[in-house]
Amino acid sequence: KSQSAERVVLQFHYTNWPDHGTLEHPLPILSFVRQSAAANPIGAGLIIVHCSAG
């Protein structure tokens, strides 16, 4: 039998992106990207990004 390894999953939501549009100013999303990247330890793997439609 193989043993399961414990994993920690962090999920971030950026809720200010307008449907069918773009942001008026880039600074809020850039700050969000920096903060979420800082929470991802080195070697933890990739960050996955998708829109609200999936």
mmCIF file of the N, C-alpha and C atoms, coordinates in Angstrom:
data_MODEL
# 
_entry.id   MODEL 
# 
loop_
_atom_site.group_PDB 
_atom_site.id 
_atom_site.type_symbol 
_atom_site.label_atom_id 
_atom_site.label_alt_id 
_atom_site.label_comp_id 
_atom_site.label_asym_id 
_atom_site.label_entity_id 
_atom_site.label_seq_id 
_atom_site.pdbx_PDB_ins_code 
_atom_site.Cartn_x 
_atom_site.Cartn_y 
_atom_site.Cartn_z 
_atom_site.occupancy 
_atom_site.B_iso_or_equiv 
_atom_site.pdbx_formal_charge 
_atom_site.auth_seq_id 
_atom_site.auth_comp_id 
_atom_site.auth_asym_id 
_atom_site.auth_atom_id 
_atom_site.pdbx_PDB_model_num 
ATOM 1   N N  . LYS A 1 1  ? 0.828   -1.193 0.000   1.00 0.00 ? 1  LYS A N  1 
ATOM 2   C CA . LYS A 1 1  ? 0.000   0.000  0.000   1.00 0.00 ? 1  LYS A CA 1 
ATOM 3   C C  . LYS A 1 1  ? 0.871   1.255  0.000   1.00 0.00 ? 1  LYS A C  1 
ATOM 4   N N  . SER A 1 2  ? 0.466   2.222  -0.759  1.00 0.00 ? 2  SER A N  1 
ATOM 5   C CA . SER A 1 2  ? 1.186   3.494  -0.744  1.00 0.00 ? 2  SER A CA 1 
ATOM 6   C C  . SER A 1 2  ? 0.621   4.374  0.372   1.00 0.00 ? 2  SER A C  1 
ATOM 7   N N  . GLN A 1 3  ? 1.479   5.204  0.914   1.00 0.00 ? 3  GLN A N  1 
ATOM 8   C CA . GLN A 1 3  ? 1.046   6.104  1.976   1.00 0.00 ? 3  GLN A CA 1 
ATOM 9   C C  . GLN A 1 3  ? 0.728   7.468  1.387   1.00 0.00 ? 3  GLN A C  1 
ATOM 10  N N  . SER A 1 4  ? -0.283  8.100  1.932   1.00 0.00 ? 4  SER A N  1 
ATOM 11  C CA . SER A 1 4  ? -0.659  9.436  1.481   1.00 0.00 ? 4  SER A CA 1 
ATOM 12  C C  . SER A 1 4  ? 0.174   10.478 2.208   1.00 0.00 ? 4  SER A C  1 
ATOM 13  N N  . ALA A 1 5  ? 0.638   11.443 1.469   1.00 0.00 ? 5  ALA A N  1 
ATOM 14  C CA . ALA A 1 5  ? 1.380   12.553 2.061   1.00 0.00 ? 5  ALA A CA 1 
ATOM 15  C C  . ALA A 1 5  ? 0.405   13.691 2.351   1.00 0.00 ? 5  ALA A C  1 
ATOM 16  N N  . GLU A 1 6  ? 0.594   14.337 3.468   1.00 0.00 ? 6  GLU A N  1 
ATOM 17  C CA . GLU A 1 6  ? -0.251  15.475 3.806   1.00 0.00 ? 6  GLU A CA 1 
ATOM 18  C C  . GLU A 1 6  ? 0.162   16.664 2.952   1.00 0.00 ? 6  GLU A C  1 
ATOM 19  N N  . ARG A 1 7  ? -0.822  17.401 2.483   1.00 0.00 ? 7  ARG A N  1 
ATOM 20  C CA . ARG A 1 7  ? -0.554  18.586 1.662   1.00 0.00 ? 7  ARG A CA 1 
ATOM 21  C C  . ARG A 1 7  ? -1.331  19.768 2.206   1.00 0.00 ? 7  ARG A C  1 
ATOM 22  N N  . VAL A 1 8  ? -0.763  20.918 2.055   1.00 0.00 ? 8  VAL A N  1 
ATOM 23  C CA . VAL A 1 8  ? -1.431  22.156 2.439   1.00 0.00 ? 8  VAL A CA 1 
ATOM 24  C C  . VAL A 1 8  ? -1.800  22.875 1.150   1.00 0.00 ? 8  VAL A C  1 
ATOM 25  N N  . VAL A 1 9  ? -3.065  23.229 1.018   1.00 0.00 ? 9  VAL A N  1 
ATOM 26  C CA . VAL A 1 9  ? -3.545  23.930 -0.170  1.00 0.00 ? 9  VAL A CA 1 
ATOM 27  C C  . VAL A 1 9  ? -4.056  25.300 0.264   1.00 0.00 ? 9  VAL A C  1 
ATOM 28  N N  . LEU A 1 10 ? -3.543  26.333 -0.378  1.00 0.00 ? 10 LEU A N  1 
ATOM 29  C CA . LEU A 1 10 ? -4.019  27.690 -0.130  1.00 0.00 ? 10 LEU A CA 1 
ATOM 30  C C  . LEU A 1 10 ? -4.822  28.136 -1.338  1.00 0.00 ? 10 LEU A C  1 
ATOM 31  N N  . GLN A 1 11 ? -5.954  28.753 -1.095  1.00 0.00 ? 11 GLN A N  1 
ATOM 32  C CA . GLN A 1 11 ? -6.803  29.223 -2.185  1.00 0.00 ? 11 GLN A CA 1 
ATOM 33  C C  . GLN A 1 11 ? -7.059  30.708 -1.975  1.00 0.00 ? 11 GLN A C  1 
ATOM 34  N N  . PHE A 1 12 ? -6.789  31.494 -3.012  1.00 0.00 ? 12 PHE A N  1 
ATOM 35  C CA . PHE A 1 12 ? -6.981  32.934 -2.960  1.00 0.00 ? 12 PHE A CA 1 
ATOM 36  C C  . PHE A 1 12 ? -8.035  33.326 -3.990  1.00 0.00 ? 12 PHE A C  1 
ATOM 37  N N  . HIS A 1 13 ? -8.847  34.304 -3.645  1.00 0.00 ? 13 HIS A N  1 
ATOM 38  C CA . HIS A 1 13 ? -9.880  34.799 -4.561  1.00 0.00 ? 13 HIS A CA 1 
ATOM 39  C C  . HIS A 1 13 ? -9.678  36.299 -4.762  1.00 0.00 ? 13 HIS A C  1 
ATOM 40  N N  . TYR A 1 14 ? -9.583  36.719 -6.010  1.00 0.00 ? 14 TYR A N  1 
ATOM 41  C CA . TYR A 1 14 ? -9.577  38.148 -6.320  1.00 0.00 ? 14 TYR A CA 1 
ATOM 42  C C  . TYR A 1 14 ? -10.979 38.471 -6.808  1.00 0.00 ? 14 TYR A C  1 
ATOM 43  N N  . THR A 1 15 ? -11.743 39.175 -6.003  1.00 0.00 ? 15 THR A N  1 
ATOM 44  C CA . THR A 1 15 ? -13.172 39.365 -6.281  1.00 0.00 ? 15 THR A CA 1 
ATOM 45  C C  . THR A 1 15 ? -13.508 40.696 -6.949  1.00 0.00 ? 15 THR A C  1 
ATOM 46  N N  . ASN A 1 16 ? -12.513 41.520 -7.243  1.00 0.00 ? 16 ASN A N  1 
ATOM 47  C CA . ASN A 1 16 ? -12.798 42.833 -7.826  1.00 0.00 ? 16 ASN A CA 1 
ATOM 48  C C  . ASN A 1 16 ? -12.612 42.903 -9.334  1.00 0.00 ? 16 ASN A C  1 
ATOM 49  N N  . TRP A 1 17 ? -12.464 41.752 -9.989  1.00 0.00 ? 17 TRP A N  1 
ATOM 50  C CA . TRP A 1 17 ? -12.307 41.768 -11.444 1.00 0.00 ? 17 TRP A CA 1 
ATOM 51  C C  . TRP A 1 17 ? -13.699 41.878 -12.068 1.00 0.00 ? 17 TRP A C  1 
ATOM 52  N N  . PRO A 1 18 ? -13.936 42.869 -12.930 1.00 0.00 ? 18 PRO A N  1 
ATOM 53  C CA . PRO A 1 18 ? -15.267 43.034 -13.523 1.00 0.00 ? 18 PRO A CA 1 
ATOM 54  C C  . PRO A 1 18 ? -15.566 41.946 -14.563 1.00 0.00 ? 18 PRO A C  1 
ATOM 55  N N  . ASP A 1 19 ? -16.815 41.457 -14.566 1.00 0.00 ? 19 ASP A N  1 
ATOM 56  C CA . ASP A 1 19 ? -17.223 40.494 -15.588 1.00 0.00 ? 19 ASP A CA 1 
ATOM 57  C C  . ASP A 1 19 ? -17.139 41.143 -16.969 1.00 0.00 ? 19 ASP A C  1 
ATOM 58  N N  . HIS A 1 20 ? -16.611 40.428 -17.920 1.00 0.00 ? 20 HIS A N  1 
ATOM 59  C CA . HIS A 1 20 ? -16.523 40.878 -19.318 1.00 0.00 ? 20 HIS A CA 1 
ATOM 60  C C  . HIS A 1 20 ? -15.782 42.204 -19.443 1.00 0.00 ? 20 HIS A C  1 
ATOM 61  N N  . GLY A 1 21 ? -14.749 42.402 -18.632 1.00 0.00 ? 21 GLY A N  1 
ATOM 62  C CA . GLY A 1 21 ? -14.023 43.658 -18.704 1.00 0.00 ? 21 GLY A CA 1 
ATOM 63  C C  . GLY A 1 21 ? -12.606 43.521 -18.191 1.00 0.00 ? 21 GLY A C  1 
ATOM 64  N N  . THR A 1 22 ? -11.967 44.653 -18.058 1.00 0.00 ? 22 THR A N  1 
ATOM 65  C CA . THR A 1 22 ? -10.604 44.703 -17.533 1.00 0.00 ? 22 THR A CA 1 
ATOM 66  C C  . THR A 1 22 ? -10.561 45.691 -16.377 1.00 0.00 ? 22 THR A C  1 
ATOM 67  N N  . LEU A 1 23 ? -9.499  45.604 -15.616 1.00 0.00 ? 23 LEU A N  1 
ATOM 68  C CA . LEU A 1 23 ? -9.337  46.518 -14.494 1.00 0.00 ? 23 LEU A CA 1 
ATOM 69  C C  . LEU A 1 23 ? -8.982  47.912 -14.988 1.00 0.00 ? 23 LEU A C  1 
ATOM 70  N N  . GLU A 1 24 ? -9.474  48.908 -14.279 1.00 0.00 ? 24 GLU A N  1 
ATOM 71  C CA . GLU A 1 24 ? -9.151  50.283 -14.636 1.00 0.00 ? 24 GLU A CA 1 
ATOM 72  C C  . GLU A 1 24 ? -7.711  50.626 -14.244 1.00 0.00 ? 24 GLU A C  1 
ATOM 73  N N  . HIS A 1 25 ? -7.268  50.080 -13.105 1.00 0.00 ? 25 HIS A N  1 
ATOM 74  C CA . HIS A 1 25 ? -5.915  50.318 -12.606 1.00 0.00 ? 25 HIS A CA 1 
ATOM 75  C C  . HIS A 1 25 ? -5.264  48.981 -12.266 1.00 0.00 ? 25 HIS A C  1 
ATOM 76  N N  . PRO A 1 26 ? -4.006  48.762 -12.638 1.00 0.00 ? 26 PRO A N  1 
ATOM 77  C CA . PRO A 1 26 ? -3.362  47.466 -12.408 1.00 0.00 ? 26 PRO A CA 1 
ATOM 78  C C  . PRO A 1 26 ? -2.816  47.250 -10.992 1.00 0.00 ? 26 PRO A C  1 
ATOM 79  N N  . LEU A 1 27 ? -2.654  48.296 -10.194 1.00 0.00 ? 27 LEU A N  1 
ATOM 80  C CA . LEU A 1 27 ? -1.986  48.144 -8.901  1.00 0.00 ? 27 LEU A CA 1 
ATOM 81  C C  . LEU A 1 27 ? -2.669  47.153 -7.952  1.00 0.00 ? 27 LEU A C  1 
ATOM 82  N N  . PRO A 1 28 ? -4.004  47.132 -7.840  1.00 0.00 ? 28 PRO A N  1 
ATOM 83  C CA . PRO A 1 28 ? -4.616  46.160 -6.924  1.00 0.00 ? 28 PRO A CA 1 
ATOM 84  C C  . PRO A 1 28 ? -4.331  44.706 -7.304  1.00 0.00 ? 28 PRO A C  1 
ATOM 85  N N  . ILE A 1 29 ? -4.372  44.372 -8.578  1.00 0.00 ? 29 ILE A N  1 
ATOM 86  C CA . ILE A 1 29 ? -4.120  42.979 -8.977  1.00 0.00 ? 29 ILE A CA 1 
ATOM 87  C C  . ILE A 1 29 ? -2.635  42.655 -8.837  1.00 0.00 ? 29 ILE A C  1 
ATOM 88  N N  . LEU A 1 30 ? -1.756  43.608 -9.095  1.00 0.00 ? 30 LEU A N  1 
ATOM 89  C CA . LEU A 1 30 ? -0.324  43.368 -8.907  1.00 0.00 ? 30 LEU A CA 1 
ATOM 90  C C  . LEU A 1 30 ? -0.003  43.104 -7.437  1.00 0.00 ? 30 LEU A C  1 
ATOM 91  N N  . SER A 1 31 ? -0.644  43.831 -6.555  1.00 0.00 ? 31 SER A N  1 
ATOM 92  C CA . SER A 1 31 ? -0.471  43.602 -5.121  1.00 0.00 ? 31 SER A CA 1 
ATOM 93  C C  . SER A 1 31 ? -0.977  42.218 -4.736  1.00 0.00 ? 31 SER A C  1 
ATOM 94  N N  . PHE A 1 32 ? -2.112  41.820 -5.287  1.00 0.00 ? 32 PHE A N  1 
ATOM 95  C CA . PHE A 1 32 ? -2.677  40.494 -5.025  1.00 0.00 ? 32 PHE A CA 1 
ATOM 96  C C  . PHE A 1 32 ? -1.725  39.394 -5.503  1.00 0.00 ? 32 PHE A C  1 
ATOM 97  N N  . VAL A 1 33 ? -1.157  39.563 -6.673  1.00 0.00 ? 33 VAL A N  1 
ATOM 98  C CA . VAL A 1 33 ? -0.220  38.577 -7.220  1.00 0.00 ? 33 VAL A CA 1 
ATOM 99  C C  . VAL A 1 33 ? 1.012   38.475 -6.323  1.00 0.00 ? 33 VAL A C  1 
ATOM 100 N N  . ARG A 1 34 ? 1.543   39.604 -5.898  1.00 0.00 ? 34 ARG A N  1 
ATOM 101 C CA . ARG A 1 34 ? 2.717   39.585 -5.012  1.00 0.00 ? 34 ARG A CA 1 
ATOM 102 C C  . ARG A 1 34 ? 2.412   38.879 -3.695  1.00 0.00 ? 34 ARG A C  1 
ATOM 103 N N  . GLN A 1 35 ? 1.265   39.178 -3.108  1.00 0.00 ? 35 GLN A N  1 
ATOM 104 C CA . GLN A 1 35 ? 0.899   38.571 -1.827  1.00 0.00 ? 35 GLN A CA 1 
ATOM 105 C C  . GLN A 1 35 ? 0.675   37.073 -1.956  1.00 0.00 ? 35 GLN A C  1 
ATOM 106 N N  . SER A 1 36 ? 0.003   36.647 -3.010  1.00 0.00 ? 36 SER A N  1 
ATOM 107 C CA . SER A 1 36 ? -0.244  35.218 -3.178  1.00 0.00 ? 36 SER A CA 1 
ATOM 108 C C  . SER A 1 36 ? 1.051   34.480 -3.506  1.00 0.00 ? 36 SER A C  1 
ATOM 109 N N  . ALA A 1 37 ? 1.939   35.089 -4.271  1.00 0.00 ? 37 ALA A N  1 
ATOM 110 C CA . ALA A 1 37 ? 3.227   34.460 -4.574  1.00 0.00 ? 37 ALA A CA 1 
ATOM 111 C C  . ALA A 1 37 ? 4.085   34.359 -3.312  1.00 0.00 ? 37 ALA A C  1 
ATOM 112 N N  . ALA A 1 38 ? 4.022   35.358 -2.448  1.00 0.00 ? 38 ALA A N  1 
ATOM 113 C CA . ALA A 1 38 ? 4.797   35.336 -1.206  1.00 0.00 ? 38 ALA A CA 1 
ATOM 114 C C  . ALA A 1 38 ? 4.320   34.228 -0.267  1.00 0.00 ? 38 ALA A C  1 
ATOM 115 N N  . ALA A 1 39 ? 3.057   33.840 -0.374  1.00 0.00 ? 39 ALA A N  1 
ATOM 116 C CA . ALA A 1 39 ? 2.504   32.782 0.472   1.00 0.00 ? 39 ALA A CA 1 
ATOM 117 C C  . ALA A 1 39 ? 2.834   31.392 -0.057  1.00 0.00 ? 39 ALA A C  1 
ATOM 118 N N  . ASN A 1 40 ? 3.426   31.309 -1.254  1.00 0.00 ? 40 ASN A N  1 
ATOM 119 C CA . ASN A 1 40 ? 3.760   30.029 -1.878  1.00 0.00 ? 40 ASN A CA 1 
ATOM 120 C C  . ASN A 1 40 ? 5.242   29.732 -1.637  1.00 0.00 ? 40 ASN A C  1 
ATOM 121 N N  . PRO A 1 41 ? 5.551   28.804 -0.712  1.00 0.00 ? 41 PRO A N  1 
ATOM 122 C CA . PRO A 1 41 ? 6.957   28.519 -0.400  1.00 0.00 ? 41 PRO A CA 1 
ATOM 123 C C  . PRO A 1 41 ? 7.730   27.989 -1.611  1.00 0.00 ? 41 PRO A C  1 
ATOM 124 N N  . ILE A 1 42 ? 9.026   28.204 -1.613  1.00 0.00 ? 42 ILE A N  1 
ATOM 125 C CA . ILE A 1 42 ? 9.888   27.699 -2.682  1.00 0.00 ? 42 ILE A CA 1 
ATOM 126 C C  . ILE A 1 42 ? 9.758   26.181 -2.745  1.00 0.00 ? 42 ILE A C  1 
ATOM 127 N N  . GLY A 1 43 ? 9.561   25.665 -3.937  1.00 0.00 ? 43 GLY A N  1 
ATOM 128 C CA . GLY A 1 43 ? 9.439   24.227 -4.131  1.00 0.00 ? 43 GLY A CA 1 
ATOM 129 C C  . GLY A 1 43 ? 8.042   23.679 -3.891  1.00 0.00 ? 43 GLY A C  1 
ATOM 130 N N  . ALA A 1 44 ? 7.087   24.562 -3.583  1.00 0.00 ? 44 ALA A N  1 
ATOM 131 C CA . ALA A 1 44 ? 5.729   24.099 -3.288  1.00 0.00 ? 44 ALA A CA 1 
ATOM 132 C C  . ALA A 1 44 ? 4.947   23.757 -4.547  1.00 0.00 ? 44 ALA A C  1 
ATOM 133 N N  . GLY A 1 45 ? 5.394   24.225 -5.683  1.00 0.00 ? 45 GLY A N  1 
ATOM 134 C CA . GLY A 1 45 ? 4.683   23.946 -6.923  1.00 0.00 ? 45 GLY A CA 1 
ATOM 135 C C  . GLY A 1 45 ? 4.155   25.215 -7.560  1.00 0.00 ? 45 GLY A C  1 
ATOM 136 N N  . LEU A 1 46 ? 3.441   25.018 -8.632  1.00 0.00 ? 46 LEU A N  1 
ATOM 137 C CA . LEU A 1 46 ? 2.928   26.128 -9.421  1.00 0.00 ? 46 LEU A CA 1 
ATOM 138 C C  . LEU A 1 46 ? 1.681   26.740 -8.805  1.00 0.00 ? 46 LEU A C  1 
ATOM 139 N N  . ILE A 1 47 ? 1.411   27.977 -9.182  1.00 0.00 ? 47 ILE A N  1 
ATOM 140 C CA . ILE A 1 47 ? 0.167   28.648 -8.829  1.00 0.00 ? 47 ILE A CA 1 
ATOM 141 C C  . ILE A 1 47 ? -0.753  28.531 -10.036 1.00 0.00 ? 47 ILE A C  1 
ATOM 142 N N  . ILE A 1 48 ? -1.976  28.115 -9.801  1.00 0.00 ? 48 ILE A N  1 
ATOM 143 C CA . ILE A 1 48 ? -2.957  27.963 -10.876 1.00 0.00 ? 48 ILE A CA 1 
ATOM 144 C C  . ILE A 1 48 ? -3.909  29.149 -10.826 1.00 0.00 ? 48 ILE A C  1 
ATOM 145 N N  . VAL A 1 49 ? -4.184  29.730 -11.992 1.00 0.00 ? 49 VAL A N  1 
ATOM 146 C CA . VAL A 1 49 ? -5.070  30.891 -12.095 1.00 0.00 ? 49 VAL A CA 1 
ATOM 147 C C  . VAL A 1 49 ? -6.182  30.561 -13.075 1.00 0.00 ? 49 VAL A C  1 
ATOM 148 N N  . HIS A 1 50 ? -7.416  30.909 -12.712 1.00 0.00 ? 50 HIS A N  1 
ATOM 149 C CA . HIS A 1 50 ? -8.520  30.761 -13.662 1.00 0.00 ? 50 HIS A CA 1 
ATOM 150 C C  . HIS A 1 50 ? -9.570  31.824 -13.402 1.00 0.00 ? 50 HIS A C  1 
ATOM 151 N N  . CYS A 1 51 ? -10.422 32.054 -14.381 1.00 0.00 ? 51 CYS A N  1 
ATOM 152 C CA . CYS A 1 51 ? -11.452 33.078 -14.263 1.00 0.00 ? 51 CYS A CA 1 
ATOM 153 C C  . CYS A 1 51 ? -12.651 32.531 -13.485 1.00 0.00 ? 51 CYS A C  1 
ATOM 154 N N  . SER A 1 52 ? -13.599 33.405 -13.196 1.00 0.00 ? 52 SER A N  1 
ATOM 155 C CA . SER A 1 52 ? -14.766 32.995 -12.414 1.00 0.00 ? 52 SER A CA 1 
ATOM 156 C C  . SER A 1 52 ? -15.634 31.985 -13.154 1.00 0.00 ? 52 SER A C  1 
ATOM 157 N N  . ALA A 1 53 ? -15.496 31.915 -14.471 1.00 0.00 ? 53 ALA A N  1 
ATOM 158 C CA . ALA A 1 53 ? -16.263 30.940 -15.247 1.00 0.00 ? 53 ALA A CA 1 
ATOM 159 C C  . ALA A 1 53 ? -15.605 29.562 -15.226 1.00 0.00 ? 53 ALA A C  1 
ATOM 160 N N  . GLY A 1 54 ? -14.433 29.474 -14.625 1.00 0.00 ? 54 GLY A N  1 
ATOM 161 C CA . GLY A 1 54 ? -13.758 28.189 -14.483 1.00 0.00 ? 54 GLY A CA 1 
ATOM 162 C C  . GLY A 1 54 ? -12.623 28.033 -15.422 1.00 0.00 ? 54 GLY A C  1 
# 
